[in-house]
Amino acid sequence: MSAEAVLFYIFAFFTIASAATVVFARNPINSAVSLVATFFFLAGLYVLLYAHTIAVLQVMVYAGAIMVLFLFVIMLLNLTEMPMEKRKPTLARVGGVVATVVLFGALAVVLNKVSGAPAPLEGSELASYGTLAELGRLIYTEWLLPFEAVSILLLVAMVGAVMVSKAKV
């Protein structure tokens, strides 16, 4: 087994473990710190894919800026550890579990149909792969609409967080 494969399995394991901690942590601060760890492990996976630009952006934008905003929201809302009460199964919870199982089943079917090896890069594609110029070209040409949609979504989330915290202040 190569060193790359060993690193992949290590990063993948810790990414999944820290992401599970984000979901199951009772304390919101612990959840936010686990999310930072998830972002760092994802950056490690990007490095293994030779996408160094994306790895650096992952650390700077998500682990840095976005997580600072999350921590400010947690502090503004004054969230504390939530007591665990026994939850009764409701239609929404059962529907959520069913939807999750269906989603993972569909994902498994799609992953089985996808070929294992990507097409090799040649010539000019290889020279521009992973550069900031290529990333900028892709974002502002092919992916402009999703890029702008995410920008608007982040703006709405920020305004919503301020409105929720302002009501308590």
MDAnalysis code that builds the backbone (N, CA, C; Angstrom):
import MDAnalysis as mda
import numpy as np

u = mda.Universe.empty(507, n_residues=169, atom_resindex=np.repeat(np.arange(169), 3), trajectory=True)
u.add_TopologyAttr("name", ["N", "CA", "C"] * 169)
u.add_TopologyAttr("resid", np.arange(1, 170))
u.add_TopologyAttr("resname", ["MET", "SER", "ALA", "GLU", "ALA", "VAL", "LEU", "PHE", "TYR", "ILE", "PHE", "ALA", "PHE", "PHE", "THR", "ILE", "ALA", "SER", "ALA", "ALA", "THR", "VAL", "VAL", "PHE", "ALA", "ARG", "ASN", "PRO", "ILE", "ASN", "SER", "ALA", "VAL", "SER", "LEU", "VAL", "ALA", "THR", "PHE", "PHE", "PHE", "LEU", "ALA", "GLY", "LEU", "TYR", "VAL", "LEU", "LEU", "TYR", "ALA", "HIS", "THR", "ILE", "ALA", "VAL", "LEU", "GLN", "VAL", "MET", "VAL", "TYR", "ALA", "GLY", "ALA", "ILE", "MET", "VAL", "LEU", "PHE", "LEU", "PHE", "VAL", "ILE", "MET", "LEU", "LEU", "ASN", "LEU", "THR", "GLU", "MET", "PRO", "MET", "GLU", "LYS", "ARG", "LYS", "PRO", "THR", "LEU", "ALA", "ARG", "VAL", "GLY", "GLY", "VAL", "VAL", "ALA", "THR", "VAL", "VAL", "LEU", "PHE", "GLY", "ALA", "LEU", "ALA", "VAL", "VAL", "LEU", "ASN", "LYS", "VAL", "SER", "GLY", "ALA", "PRO", "ALA", "PRO", "LEU", "GLU", "GLY", "SER", "GLU", "LEU", "ALA", "SER", "TYR", "GLY", "THR", "LEU", "ALA", "GLU", "LEU", "GLY", "ARG", "LEU", "ILE", "TYR", "THR", "GLU", "TRP", "LEU", "LEU", "PRO", "PHE", "GLU", "ALA", "VAL", "SER", "ILE", "LEU", "LEU", "LEU", "VAL", "ALA", "MET", "VAL", "GLY", "ALA", "VAL", "MET", "VAL", "SER", "LYS", "ALA", "LYS", "VAL"])
u.atoms.positions = np.array([
    [0.851, -1.173, 0.000],
    [0.000, 0.000, 0.000],
    [0.901, 1.242, 0.000],
    [0.578, 2.200, -0.852],
    [1.403, 3.397, -0.982],
    [1.134, 4.372, 0.166],
    [2.043, 5.315, 0.317],
    [1.886, 6.337, 1.353],
    [0.664, 7.204, 1.073],
    [0.388, 7.448, -0.219],
    [-0.782, 8.236, -0.597],
    [-2.074, 7.553, -0.153],
    [-2.136, 6.238, -0.340],
    [-3.338, 5.489, 0.062],
    [-3.502, 5.506, 1.578],
    [-2.404, 5.356, 2.298],
    [-2.473, 5.393, 3.765],
    [-2.955, 6.756, 4.235],
    [-2.401, 7.821, 3.667],
    [-2.841, 9.169, 4.036],
    [-4.307, 9.391, 3.686],
    [-4.726, 8.871, 2.536],
    [-6.138, 9.010, 2.155],
    [-7.040, 8.378, 3.209],
    [-6.737, 7.154, 3.613],
    [-7.584, 6.473, 4.595],
    [-7.552, 7.183, 5.952],
    [-6.407, 7.716, 6.323],
    [-6.324, 8.456, 7.589],
    [-7.176, 9.721, 7.530],
    [-6.997, 10.510, 6.449],
    [-7.779, 11.741, 6.308],
    [-9.274, 11.432, 6.187],
    [-9.628, 10.390, 5.440],
    [-11.036, 10.043, 5.268],
    [-11.659, 9.630, 6.600],
    [-10.946, 8.806, 7.366],
    [-11.471, 8.369, 8.662],
    [-11.704, 9.559, 9.587],
    [-10.695, 10.446, 9.694],
    [-10.843, 11.575, 10.609],
    [-11.847, 12.603, 10.094],
    [-12.016, 12.720, 8.777],
    [-13.053, 13.597, 8.237],
    [-14.431, 13.100, 8.638],
    [-14.660, 11.814, 8.483],
    [-15.962, 11.245, 8.843],
    [-16.184, 11.321, 10.352],
    [-15.144, 11.030, 11.133],
    [-15.278, 11.064, 12.592],
    [-15.576, 12.483, 13.087],
    [-14.859, 13.471, 12.558],
    [-15.102, 14.838, 13.012],
    [-16.441, 15.367, 12.507],
    [-16.870, 14.943, 11.324],
    [-18.184, 15.351, 10.834],
    [-19.292, 14.735, 11.690],
    [-19.102, 13.496, 12.124],
    [-20.086, 12.872, 13.016],
    [-20.127, 13.608, 14.354],
    [-18.983, 14.067, 14.823],
    [-18.941, 14.827, 16.069],
    [-19.697, 16.145, 15.920],
    [-19.623, 16.760, 14.735],
    [-20.379, 17.990, 14.493],
    [-21.865, 17.737, 14.691],
    [-22.342, 16.619, 14.194],
    [-23.773, 16.327, 14.255],
    [-24.209, 15.911, 15.654],
    [-23.388, 15.111, 16.330],
    [-23.831, 14.508, 17.578],
    [-23.342, 15.219, 18.843],
    [-22.544, 16.265, 18.737],
    [-22.066, 16.978, 19.921],
    [-23.218, 17.746, 20.566],
    [-23.262, 17.712, 21.890],
    [-24.316, 18.437, 22.609],
    [-23.987, 19.923, 22.720],
    [-22.718, 20.233, 22.878],
    [-22.283, 21.613, 23.055],
    [-22.010, 22.236, 21.683],
    [-22.613, 23.391, 21.370],
    [-22.397, 24.015, 20.063],
    [-20.949, 24.433, 19.816],
    [-20.216, 24.792, 20.861],
    [-18.811, 25.158, 20.686],
    [-18.012, 23.931, 20.244],
    [-18.253, 22.775, 20.887],
    [-17.566, 21.543, 20.476],
    [-17.918, 21.182, 19.036],
    [-19.155, 21.405, 18.679],
    [-19.594, 21.133, 17.316],
    [-18.861, 22.034, 16.321],
    [-18.716, 23.299, 16.642],
    [-18.017, 24.237, 15.752],
    [-16.540, 23.885, 15.627],
    [-15.908, 23.510, 16.726],
    [-14.487, 23.130, 16.666],
    [-14.315, 21.851, 15.849],
    [-15.255, 20.929, 15.972],
    [-15.194, 19.714, 15.167],
    [-15.378, 20.033, 13.687],
    [-16.180, 21.040, 13.388],
    [-16.342, 21.455, 11.994],
    [-15.038, 22.019, 11.441],
    [-14.305, 22.763, 12.262],
    [-12.987, 23.260, 11.837],
    [-12.062, 22.080, 11.529],
    [-12.070, 21.073, 12.392],
    [-11.239, 19.880, 12.142],
    [-11.653, 19.204, 10.844],
    [-12.951, 19.119, 10.591],
    [-13.433, 18.526, 9.340],
    [-12.897, 19.291, 8.143],
    [-12.913, 20.623, 8.224],
    [-12.389, 21.431, 7.124],
    [-10.898, 21.175, 6.895],
    [-10.136, 21.032, 7.961],
    [-8.709, 20.773, 7.804],
    [-8.453, 19.400, 7.188],
    [-9.205, 18.386, 7.617],
    [-9.015, 17.056, 7.037],
    [-9.438, 17.036, 5.568],
    [-10.479, 17.781, 5.224],
    [-10.854, 17.899, 3.815],
    [-9.752, 18.573, 3.007],
    [-9.114, 19.566, 3.591],
    [-7.990, 20.220, 2.910],
    [-6.876, 19.206, 2.654],
    [-6.643, 18.310, 3.603],
    [-5.653, 17.254, 3.389],
    [-6.032, 16.356, 2.228],
    [-7.315, 16.044, 2.105],
    [-7.766, 15.237, 0.961],
    [-7.566, 15.986, -0.353],
    [-7.808, 17.292, -0.350],
    [-7.575, 18.089, -1.561],
    [-6.098, 18.087, -1.946],
    [-5.218, 18.137, -0.966],
    [-3.781, 18.090, -1.262],
    [-3.436, 16.761, -1.921],
    [-4.026, 15.674, -1.456],
    [-3.768, 14.369, -2.071],
    [-4.274, 14.307, -3.504],
    [-5.259, 15.135, -3.830],
    [-5.778, 15.196, -5.202],
    [-5.013, 16.203, -6.064],
    [-3.934, 16.759, -5.540],
    [-3.120, 17.771, -6.215],
    [-3.906, 19.044, -6.502],
    [-4.894, 19.336, -5.697],
    [-5.670, 20.567, -5.812],
    [-5.248, 21.490, -4.672],
    [-4.005, 21.959, -4.742],
    [-3.436, 22.751, -3.655],
    [-4.148, 24.078, -3.468],
    [-4.589, 24.683, -4.570],
    [-5.300, 25.955, -4.470],
    [-6.591, 25.784, -3.685],
    [-7.336, 24.736, -3.984],
    [-8.588, 24.481, -3.275],
    [-8.304, 24.169, -1.807],
    [-7.221, 23.456, -1.539],
    [-6.872, 23.141, -0.149],
    [-6.589, 24.409, 0.647],
    [-5.841, 25.323, 0.058],
    [-5.531, 26.583, 0.749],
    [-6.801, 27.408, 0.938],
    [-7.633, 27.468, -0.093],
    [-8.892, 28.204, 0.030],
    [-9.801, 27.563, 1.072],
    [-9.791, 26.249, 1.158],
    [-10.591, 25.536, 2.162],
    [-10.190, 25.979, 3.567],
    [-8.904, 26.060, 3.811],
    [-8.426, 26.447, 5.138],
    [-8.693, 27.931, 5.392],
    [-8.368, 28.786, 4.414],
    [-8.519, 30.221, 4.634],
    [-9.981, 30.645, 4.732],
    [-10.797, 30.195, 3.785],
    [-12.182, 30.675, 3.725],
    [-13.063, 29.959, 4.737],
    [-13.049, 28.631, 4.718],
    [-13.977, 27.897, 5.576],
    [-13.471, 27.784, 7.013],
    [-12.266, 27.261, 7.178],
    [-11.763, 27.076, 8.543],
    [-11.473, 28.419, 9.200],
    [-11.187, 29.423, 8.408],
    [-10.894, 30.737, 8.970],
    [-12.132, 31.607, 9.070],
    [-12.544, 32.157, 7.955],
    [-13.580, 33.189, 7.950],
    [-14.962, 32.668, 8.334],
    [-15.406, 31.607, 7.706],
    [-16.757, 31.117, 7.970],
    [-16.898, 30.643, 9.411],
    [-15.895, 29.965, 9.927],
    [-15.990, 29.468, 11.301],
    [-15.960, 30.602, 12.321],
    [-15.262, 31.677, 12.019],
    [-15.302, 32.843, 12.906],
    [-16.735, 33.386, 12.960],
    [-17.396, 33.445, 11.810],
    [-18.789, 33.885, 11.794],
    [-19.681, 32.944, 12.594],
    [-19.483, 31.624, 12.439],
    [-20.279, 30.667, 13.205],
    [-20.078, 30.865, 14.703],
    [-18.826, 31.055, 15.118],
    [-18.561, 31.241, 16.543],
    [-19.169, 32.536, 17.063],
    [-19.158, 33.598, 16.254],
    [-19.824, 34.838, 16.662],
    [-21.322, 34.616, 16.835],
    [-21.933, 33.882, 15.933],
    [-23.368, 33.607, 16.040],
    [-23.650, 32.796, 17.289],
    [-22.827, 31.789, 17.567],
    [-23.018, 30.979, 18.775],
    [-22.904, 31.848, 20.017],
    [-21.916, 32.755, 20.019],
    [-21.756, 33.626, 21.182],
    [-22.906, 34.631, 21.285],
    [-23.366, 35.171, 20.155],
    [-24.468, 36.135, 20.186],
    [-25.766, 35.489, 20.658],
    [-25.996, 34.262, 20.237],
    [-27.222, 33.576, 20.637],
    [-27.133, 33.000, 22.039],
    [-25.925, 33.002, 22.599],
    [-25.685, 32.491, 23.944],
    [-26.191, 31.052, 24.080],
    [-25.769, 30.209, 23.138],
    [-26.184, 28.813, 23.161],
    [-25.386, 28.059, 24.208],
    [-26.049, 27.214, 24.926],
    [-25.378, 26.389, 25.932],
    [-25.617, 24.928, 25.603],
    [-25.081, 24.059, 26.448],
    [-25.268, 22.634, 26.230],
    [-26.745, 22.290, 26.368],
    [-27.237, 21.559, 25.385],
    [-28.657, 21.231, 25.352],
    [-28.893, 19.911, 26.087],
    [-29.906, 19.867, 26.974],
    [-30.203, 18.590, 27.637],
    [-30.795, 17.604, 26.637],
    [-30.446, 16.341, 26.797],
    [-30.949, 15.300, 25.900],
    [-32.261, 14.759, 26.464],
    [-33.349, 15.038, 25.769],
    [-34.624, 14.492, 26.191],
    [-34.997, 13.343, 25.250],
    [-35.810, 12.459, 25.743],
    [-36.234, 11.333, 24.921],
    [-37.222, 11.850, 23.885],
    [-36.927, 11.575, 22.641],
    [-37.767, 12.075, 21.565],
    [-38.693, 10.974, 21.071],
    [-39.919, 11.366, 20.840],
    [-40.891, 10.426, 20.299],
    [-40.789, 10.439, 18.773],
    [-40.974, 9.283, 18.156],
    [-40.939, 9.277, 16.686],
    [-42.161, 10.000, 16.121],
    [-41.893, 10.983, 15.291],
    [-42.966, 11.712, 14.626],
    [-42.888, 11.419, 13.135],
    [-43.882, 11.869, 12.416],
    [-43.912, 11.653, 10.971],
    [-42.705, 12.317, 10.301],
    [-42.343, 13.508, 10.761],
    [-41.207, 14.216, 10.167],
    [-39.899, 13.457, 10.405],
    [-39.707, 12.918, 11.604],
    [-38.472, 12.181, 11.904],
    [-38.402, 10.879, 11.110],
    [-39.512, 10.170, 11.043],
    [-39.543, 8.926, 10.265],
    [-39.308, 9.235, 8.783],
    [-39.933, 10.304, 8.295],
    [-39.713, 10.721, 6.905],
    [-38.265, 11.098, 6.653],
    [-37.625, 11.755, 7.619],
    [-36.218, 12.116, 7.482],
    [-35.319, 10.896, 7.406],
    [-35.609, 9.893, 8.234],
    [-34.816, 8.659, 8.202],
    [-35.013, 7.946, 6.870],
    [-36.250, 7.865, 6.402],
    [-36.530, 7.211, 5.121],
    [-35.841, 7.964, 3.979],
    [-35.919, 9.301, 3.996],
    [-35.274, 10.095, 2.946],
    [-33.763, 9.907, 2.970],
    [-33.174, 9.795, 4.153],
    [-31.735, 9.580, 4.261],
    [-31.336, 8.231, 3.684],
    [-32.106, 7.196, 4.017],
    [-31.806, 5.859, 3.489],
    [-31.944, 5.840, 1.964],
    [-32.985, 6.477, 1.440],
    [-33.173, 6.541, -0.015],
    [-32.031, 7.310, -0.669],
    [-31.610, 8.424, -0.059],
    [-30.511, 9.214, -0.607],
    [-29.215, 8.414, -0.655],
    [-28.890, 7.717, 0.444],
    [-27.678, 6.903, 0.449],
    [-27.783, 5.740, -0.533],
    [-28.964, 5.172, -0.696],
    [-29.153, 4.112, -1.686],
    [-28.924, 4.626, -3.096],
    [-29.480, 5.801, -3.403],
    [-29.272, 6.399, -4.723],
    [-27.801, 6.732, -4.939],
    [-27.143, 7.213, -3.914],
    [-25.718, 7.513, -4.014],
    [-24.916, 6.248, -4.295],
    [-25.266, 5.153, -3.636],
    [-24.565, 3.885, -3.863],
    [-24.766, 3.402, -5.296],
    [-25.977, 3.538, -5.832],
    [-26.248, 3.121, -7.214],
    [-25.429, 3.957, -8.193],
    [-25.397, 5.263, -7.979],
    [-24.645, 6.140, -8.873],
    [-23.152, 5.841, -8.795],
    [-22.632, 5.651, -7.591],
    [-21.201, 5.366, -7.452],
    [-20.819, 4.032, -8.082],
    [-21.725, 3.081, -8.110],
    [-21.437, 1.807, -8.772],
    [-21.368, 1.951, -10.283],
    [-22.076, 2.927, -10.853],
    [-22.097, 3.108, -12.302],
    [-20.962, 3.995, -12.807],
    [-20.313, 4.736, -11.917],
    [-19.241, 5.645, -12.319],
    [-17.959, 4.846, -12.514],
    [-17.259, 5.149, -13.601],
    [-15.996, 4.447, -13.833],
    [-14.959, 4.902, -12.817],
    [-14.033, 4.022, -12.495],
    [-13.081, 4.281, -11.426],
    [-11.979, 5.267, -11.755],
    [-11.526, 5.303, -12.990],
    [-10.368, 6.124, -13.331],
    [-10.786, 7.326, -14.174],
    [-10.331, 8.522, -13.794],
    [-10.628, 9.685, -14.627],
    [-9.756, 9.676, -15.874],
    [-10.181, 10.427, -16.875],
    [-9.387, 10.536, -18.104],
    [-8.087, 11.270, -17.794],
    [-6.968, 10.806, -18.326],
    [-5.694, 11.482, -18.058],
    [-5.644, 12.858, -18.717],
    [-4.973, 13.785, -18.053],
    [-4.813, 15.130, -18.592],
    [-3.636, 15.141, -19.563],
    [-3.759, 15.962, -20.601],
    [-2.696, 16.037, -21.599],
    [-2.354, 17.487, -21.889],
    [-1.115, 17.732, -22.201],
    [-0.636, 19.018, -22.713],
    [-1.048, 20.224, -21.910],
    [-1.824, 21.102, -22.579],
    [-2.200, 22.376, -21.963],
    [-3.120, 22.176, -20.759],
    [-3.933, 21.116, -20.777],
    [-4.795, 20.841, -19.618],
    [-3.961, 20.557, -18.385],
    [-2.878, 19.821, -18.573],
    [-2.008, 19.470, -17.461],
    [-1.292, 20.692, -16.913],
    [-0.892, 21.599, -17.789],
    [-0.163, 22.797, -17.354],
    [-1.059, 23.749, -16.568],
    [-2.367, 23.815, -16.905],
    [-3.250, 24.770, -16.237],
    [-4.066, 24.140, -15.112],
    [-3.926, 22.850, -14.891],
    [-4.740, 22.165, -13.881],
    [-4.434, 22.693, -12.480],
    [-5.472, 23.151, -11.782],
    [-5.335, 23.576, -10.396],
    [-4.797, 24.971, -10.188],
    [-4.574, 25.731, -11.252],
    [-4.039, 27.086, -11.083],
    [-5.175, 28.049, -10.736],
    [-4.801, 29.196, -10.180],
    [-5.802, 30.210, -9.846],
    [-6.475, 30.772, -11.092],
    [-5.716, 30.897, -12.169],
    [-6.300, 31.402, -13.413],
    [-7.377, 30.448, -13.922],
    [-7.107, 29.168, -13.886],
    [-8.090, 28.176, -14.338],
    [-9.305, 28.158, -13.407],
    [-9.060, 28.251, -12.101],
    [-10.155, 28.296, -11.138],
    [-11.039, 29.521, -11.377],
    [-10.434, 30.675, -11.576],
    [-11.188, 31.894, -11.861],
    [-11.977, 31.793, -13.150],
    [-11.359, 31.216, -14.178],
    [-12.056, 31.050, -15.455],
    [-13.284, 30.157, -15.278],
    [-13.138, 29.065, -14.563],
    [-14.269, 28.155, -14.352],
    [-15.377, 28.798, -13.514],
    [-14.998, 29.486, -12.445],
    [-16.008, 30.095, -11.567],
    [-16.794, 31.169, -12.295],
    [-16.119, 31.992, -13.081],
    [-16.795, 33.131, -13.715],
    [-17.325, 32.837, -15.109],
    [-17.193, 31.605, -15.582],
    [-17.816, 31.250, -16.869],
    [-18.826, 30.127, -16.660],
    [-18.343, 28.913, -16.428],
    [-19.228, 27.748, -16.342],
    [-20.042, 27.700, -15.059],
    [-19.500, 28.196, -13.943],
    [-20.149, 28.051, -12.649],
    [-20.581, 29.396, -12.060],
    [-20.868, 30.373, -12.888],
    [-21.229, 31.699, -12.389],
    [-22.547, 31.693, -11.615],
    [-23.580, 31.043, -12.143],
    [-24.874, 31.034, -11.460],
    [-24.805, 30.351, -10.092],
    [-24.214, 29.147, -9.967],
    [-24.100, 28.564, -8.626],
    [-23.238, 29.404, -7.685],
    [-22.194, 30.037, -8.218],
    [-21.330, 30.886, -7.405],
    [-22.114, 32.058, -6.834],
    [-22.932, 32.698, -7.657],
    [-23.737, 33.826, -7.198],
    [-24.838, 33.367, -6.249],
    [-25.396, 32.172, -6.490],
    [-26.435, 31.643, -5.603],
    [-25.865, 31.391, -4.205],
    [-24.658, 30.860, -4.130],
    [-24.021, 30.632, -2.822],
    [-23.734, 31.968, -2.144],
    [-23.330, 32.965, -2.903],
    [-23.085, 34.291, -2.333],
    [-24.355, 34.858, -1.707],
    [-25.464, 34.744, -2.409],
    [-26.739, 35.244, -1.887],
    [-27.172, 34.433, -0.667],
    [-26.974, 33.123, -0.715],
    [-27.330, 32.264, 0.416],
    [-26.540, 32.644, 1.670],
    [-25.233, 32.902, 1.525],
    [-24.420, 33.318, 2.664],
    [-24.864, 34.678, 3.191],
    [-25.221, 35.595, 2.305],
    [-25.704, 36.905, 2.730],
    [-27.008, 36.775, 3.515],
    [-27.936, 35.956, 3.032],
    [-29.207, 35.754, 3.722],
    [-28.973, 35.104, 5.088],
    [-28.064, 34.134, 5.144],
    [-27.762, 33.483, 6.426],
    [-27.179, 34.472, 7.422],
    [-26.314, 35.371, 6.944],
    [-25.715, 36.359, 7.837],
    [-26.770, 37.343, 8.349],
    [-27.635, 37.802, 7.466],
    [-28.692, 38.722, 7.873],
    [-29.640, 38.025, 8.845],
    [-29.969, 36.767, 8.581],
    [-30.835, 36.015, 9.486],
    [-30.224, 35.844, 10.856],
    [-28.921, 35.562, 10.910],
    [-28.243, 35.408, 12.205],
    [-28.268, 36.716, 12.991],
    [-28.058, 37.827, 12.302],
    [-28.091, 39.127, 12.985],
    [-29.504, 39.432, 13.477],
    [-30.515, 39.116, 12.676],
    [-31.899, 39.380, 13.093],
    [-32.297, 38.518, 14.285],
    [-31.874, 37.265, 14.303],
    [-32.208, 36.398, 15.436],
    [-31.500, 36.868, 16.695],
    [-30.238, 37.257, 16.566],
    [-29.510, 37.712, 17.748],
    [-29.975, 39.089, 18.214],
    [-30.404, 39.920, 17.276],
    [-30.871, 41.260, 17.630],
    [-32.172, 41.190, 18.430],
    [-33.009, 40.193, 18.154],
    [-34.268, 40.067, 18.877],
    [-34.021, 39.742, 20.344],
    [-32.904, 39.099, 20.662],
    [-32.591, 38.722, 22.061],
    [-31.804, 39.812, 22.784],
    [-31.226, 40.759, 22.057],
    [-30.388, 41.787, 22.686],
    [-31.200, 42.929, 23.166],
])
